[in-house]
Amino acid sequence: MAALVDTSAWIEFFKPKGDPRVRQALRVALEEGIVVTVAPVLVELLVGLNPARAHDAQAIEHLGALETVAIDWGACERAGTLGRALARRGERAPTVDLMIAAAAASGGHDVWHVGDRHFIAIERVGGPRHRDLSVSH
């Protein structure tokens, strides 16, 4: 099963002193070729990465090589359904997280993140499985 990696996990991975558990989990997943991405995650990361810095340029190159999962009409519908299910429970999640979860679910992928409680709530209402990389497994 592939892992759609959330921005929160990528930030830890690219930080020189990022959480070693996160860095190791992503390193292994990348070596196994099971990591996919989605446009909103790429945009969030590209906002903070400067291609003029060597380390950031390398990160951009790695991100550009990943398979990108499309956010089509079906994924949008699923994101809306997940958002409504959360609202019925008195909870909310950012639109970007709903889109990430819906794209992951459409492809049968898990969402890997670092401490993002929205993905826990989204899984509870029928979204994709999540894995918090900051928690030992």
N, C-alpha and C positions, 0 to 999 in steps of 0.2 A: 504494500500500500504506500502510495506517495504521500509526502508531507508538504502542505502548503504553509510556508513559514511566514509568520506575521512580522511586521516591522519591529516589534519589541524584541524579538529573538535576533533579528539581523543586527540591530544596534549593539547588542551584547557581543555578537560574533565578530563584528568589525572593530570593536574597541580593543586597543592593545592590551588593556588590563580587564577585559570583560570576564564575566562569570565563566570559570573553566568548565563547568558542567555543560553550559550552553554551547561553548565553543567546541567541545569534544563531540557532543551529540550532532551538531551541524556538520562538523568535519567528516564524521563517519557517514552521515546521510548523503553528503555531497559525493563522497567517494563511491557510495553504493548507487548513486544516480537516482535517488528517490525524491529529490527536492524539486518542487514546482513553485511558480510564483503567479502573481496576478497584478494587473495594472495599478490598482490603488496602492499596493505595497511598494511597487517600483517608484511611483511618484513621490510617496512619503520619503523614501530613501534618497532619491535624486535631489530633493529639496536640500537635504543636509550634506550631500557629497559634493566636493569641489574637484572636478576633473584636472585642475591644475596641480593638485597635490598627488604625489606618486601613490600613496597608500589608497586614497580615494579613487584614483584612476583604475587601480587594480581591482578594487571592489566593484566599480561600475562594469568593468570587463567581465567579472565573474557573474554578476547579476544578468548581464545581457545574454549570457550563454544558457540561461535556464529556460526550460519550457514554460511558456506563459499560458495559463488557463484563461479562456475567454469568459467574459461576463456578457452573456447573451440575454435575450428576453426571458428565457426560462430561469436563469439565475436571478434576474431582477424580480420575477414573480416569487421565487423562493425566498429572496431577501425580505420582500414585503410580508410574506406569510410568517416568517420567523419574527419579524418586528411586531406584527399584530399579536402573535402568540405571547411574546414578552409583555406587550402592553396589557393584555388580559390578566397577567399576573402582577401588574403594577411595576414592571421593570422596563428599562429602556437600554438600548445599545446604540452606539454611533452607527450611522449609515455605512461608513467604510467597513466596520466590523461585520455588519450584516451582509455586505457584498462579498467580503472575503469568505465568510462562512458558507454563503450560498454557492459561490464558485467552487469551493472545496467539496461541498456535498454533491454538486453536479458531476464532479469527476471521481467521486468516491474516495476523496483524500481526507486525511486528518489535518487539523489546524494545530501547528506548533507555535507556541507563544511563550512569553515570560511574564507571568503574573497578571495577565489580562482577564479579570473576572467576567468580562462580557462573554468570552467564549465558553466559560463554564455555564453561564445562564443560557446561552444559545443552544448548547448541547442538550440541556434539560428540556427544551421545547421542541426537540426534533432535529436540531442542527447536527453538523458533523462532530465526530469525536474530536476532543481536544487533548493536547499534551502540554502541560506547563513544564518547560525545560528547566525552570529554576527549582523544581522539586525533584528530589532523588527518586529514581525508579528502580 
